Amino acid sequence: MNTSKKSLAYSAHLTAGGLLYHETIRCLPLLLQEDYSEKLKKEAEKNKYILTKSQASRKRMTQELRLRAEHAPGWFWQEFQSRTEPEQRMLLFYLCLRTYKLLFDMHFDVVVERWNRLFHTVEKHDVLFRIDQMAVDDEVIASWTESTISKVATVYIRMLRESGMLKNKKLHPLDSDFTCWAMIAKENDLWMMDAALLSAQEKSRILD
């Protein structure tokens, strides 16, 4: 059976953790270095920064940090370290959307679509319903166990909460100051304004 390009793009990698905010903060000295990939590989054994008891967990987390760092714009980590915690969480969510195609597609198909239809809540069953729909056309997702599907949905909802977008099942726009959005706009990632649920007025302010 031939595997489609779309199928190759989807994976359950994001189940290694949510935003990994605290782990990212602790590993920032490594992420700021050019040889961050090698440093993170060694960190899985040394546990100097990530501070997680289980080596298996450290390996999964450092693998995901490396993967995310590969998709980070050149300015990302310097900008990230100068931001407030809410802005850092927004930037991590942006980075995760750049990294995981599955997350990107689910986010626009579930959260952005619901927001645009004036449904300002989202729950796990909304995500599970969309994954079931995606499985019809994608053999990789169709091959997942119920446990994997449930975990993908759970981690996505967790990411929404950790980013600040979901509070008590209600959706809230993410925002940051103009300079942060200007950096994202320079990457031509204008889709992030929709992903962050910004209003037309807010988007116009950023782009003007």
Secondary structure as UniProt FT lines:
FT   HELIX           5..9
FT   HELIX           13..16
FT   HELIX           21..26
FT   HELIX           28..31
FT   TURN            34..35
FT   HELIX           36..46
FT   HELIX           55..70
FT   TURN            74..75
FT   HELIX           76..81
FT   HELIX           85..99
FT   HELIX           101..106
FT   HELIX           107..112
FT   HELIX           113..116
FT   TURN            117..118
FT   HELIX           124..137
FT   HELIX           139..142
FT   HELIX           146..163
FT   STRAND          166..167
FT   TURN            168..169
FT   STRAND          170..171
FT   HELIX           178..186
FT   TURN            187..188
FT   HELIX           191..195
FT   TURN            196..197
FT   HELIX           200..207
//
